[in-house]
Amino acid sequence: MFLDIKCYFLKLFRNLIELNNFMEKEVKGQRD
């Protein structure tokens, strides 16, 4: 059970990082 929650949060965290990287690229693209 605990491992399932840990795995879920790891996936969520990774998705947030990918989303953050994507947003930074979009913002930089608009500024240039």
Protein Blocks (a to p, Z undefined) as FASTA:
>chain_A
ZZmmmmmmmmmmmmmmmmmmmmmmmmmmmmZZ
